[in-house]
Amino acid sequence: MRDAGGLAIPGVGGLWRLLRPIRGRLIIACVIGTIGAAASIVPFIAVAQLAQVLLASGAGATAAVWQWGWIAVGALLLRLLCVFVAGGITHFADTRFQLIVRRRMAARLGKVPLGWFTARTSGTVKKSVSDDVLHMHHLVAHTALEIVDGVVVPVVTLAYLFSINGAMSLFVMLPLLVGIGLYGAQLAKVRPRMADYSTAMGEISGTAVEFVQGIGVVKTFGQTGRAYRRFLDATARFMDLMSGVMRSTLRSAALAEVVLAPLTSLVVITAAGAVLSGAGWIPPVDVIPFVLLGLGVTAPLMALFFSATATTQAAEASERVLALLATDTLPESDAPRVPADATIALERVRFSYDGQYAALDGIDLRLEPGTTTALVGRSGSGKTTIAKLIPRFWDPDSGRITLGGVDLRDIASSELHRHVTFVFQDVQLLSTSVTENIRLAKPTATSAEVEAAARAAQIHDRILELPRGYDSVVGDDALFSGGEAQRISIARAFLADPPILVLDEATAFADPESEALIQDALSALAIGRTLLVIAHRLSTIQGADQIAVVDRGCIAERGTHDELLARAGTYATLWANHERSRSWHPEIRPSAESARKVNR
Ligand SMILES: Nc1ncnc2c1ncn2[C@@H]1O[C@H](COP(=O)(O)OP(=O)(O)OP(=O)(O)O)[C@@H](O)[C@H]1O
């Protein structure tokens, strides 16, 4: 389907389905809009009739004058009423539509695999859920009524005019047809550039965000000019693109505006009326309706053309909304089973992020209830990927993971999350109170339970230092460091009290004190649970029941610390490196200048 501006509306079938909850209202609005559009022509017809009556009978035809006068006023009021009611219906329908679509999106996002989010920035998701739904407003609230006006007004007008005189009507159509042709040509030039337009806009916002977010590191390395240049280059490319589009369309756009202007219609119709009435093809008095109505034929089309950009943007936004709503959800079993115990077993698990390179290539691993298993290995070896398959961030491409003897795919996700909790380093805190942030793990938890969890996670004292204690709002009067945020997530895990815990050992954020607190909290959390830990410092997992060395997506070695050292393999090498790094301290030599100062 094409919109009246000549631009294809993408995915119109999907859009039609998306509009289902408000389709009835839109159809009613269009029917009312059609009545209103037809009524908008009546005052012109009445005035034309009036002119004909007055010219034929002079001032004597008072009754007819009043009759046409009332018809004109009545039609005008009807038009206003229809515009008001139809516009009201589409706008209320749009409010409801936005609510429904946002709810559907939220419901969908709740079912997509957790891994889907790691591949997308929160900005992209926010754009679809918030901005794109908002951009669809034009499509829902305006476009349908604009199309109704753009079709009904010219069709009814021309039907009326043809009933008076066919030859004159063709002259009325002339500017309309030429204008449509010119605009069509213009839009055909613009349309292929719309994708470039979106890319260029994306580049501008991307480089702006990059510049602002990375300002710290950019300044540290003295690269402000370089990052700023990338933003400037993006804006320059956008300007080049827009200039190119404008250059290629300026002539046809200007010509179309001249052709569709009411003055042009007036000149063409008056000239044609003079010639045809001179030749006796039409009585001079019959030219009046053409002059009056001919001027209004092009107006609704002009309105449609002017809103073509908003309509196209709305159509593109609807495509993104539809794509998000079509995102694959995590398959849920129709007959879910309940795991027998807290044993986790990975059997010949293969997994690839891109369908080509195998991040995991035949992993066999068994986590017995109540034991600790540590994953160690070089960066990029696949430790995090193994850990994230257990709470079903993704499903394996082949092989299977079982919990208590049941394939994870056969366990209801609520049941799985009751059994498995994870504490990763990229902790997400919500903009709500500290209590609610912790309570996320167990909405029914009492304040005493929340506090007990916070104490166990070694974050209680820090919370009490906040202006409103547990009622302080994250991001408002509760600002947490990375290590503190991780302890909040540990408090959540205490509250959830799952039999299985997957955790990423803290490294990046923590200062020594915070790190010690995190380690204490994690040790307490681990007691009595099946624990899988991604170890970054081997000293913390020496006592693990089982250490699995991951290498290029495979388990290269497995055993206790002592067993693996005795094997003198990869683990022994990693351990030797670890020991060396522990004894390494940066040697800080005073510069000659500072040495002089000190000695002075
Ligand atoms: N979201 C992703 N999309 C595509 N590839 C990924 C993704 N996450 C990880 N990878 C790739 O999968 C492989 C395993 O990564 P993984 O994060 O599991 O390693 P890791 O051992 O945890 O590394 P590190 O110790 O540095 O965290 C790497 O080659 C990595 O580049």
The ligand as an ORCA input file, in Angstrom:
! r2SCAN-3c Opt
* xyz 0 1
  N      27.059    -11.241     23.490
  C      28.012    -11.807     22.742
  N      27.896    -11.801     21.390
  C      28.840    -12.377     20.624
  N      29.940    -12.981     21.096
  C      30.120    -13.014     22.426
  C      29.167    -12.421     23.318
  N      29.604    -12.611     24.579
  C      30.780    -13.287     24.480
  N      31.084    -13.534     23.191
  C      32.248    -14.282     22.678
  O      32.174    -15.611     23.196
  C      33.455    -16.049     23.614
  C      33.391    -16.435     25.095
  O      33.133    -15.255     25.849
  P      32.912    -15.254     27.424
  O      32.433    -13.905     27.817
  O      32.047    -16.413     27.786
  O      34.387    -15.489     27.940
  P      34.951    -15.367     29.431
  O      35.810    -16.554     29.613
  O      33.843    -15.165     30.394
  O      35.845    -14.048     29.327
  P      36.186    -12.974     30.493
  O      36.981    -13.694     31.540
  O      37.012    -11.963     29.777
  O      34.887    -12.434     30.978
  C      34.419    -14.915     23.327
  O      35.032    -15.187     22.087
  C      33.558    -13.706     23.219
  O      34.097    -12.791     22.305
*
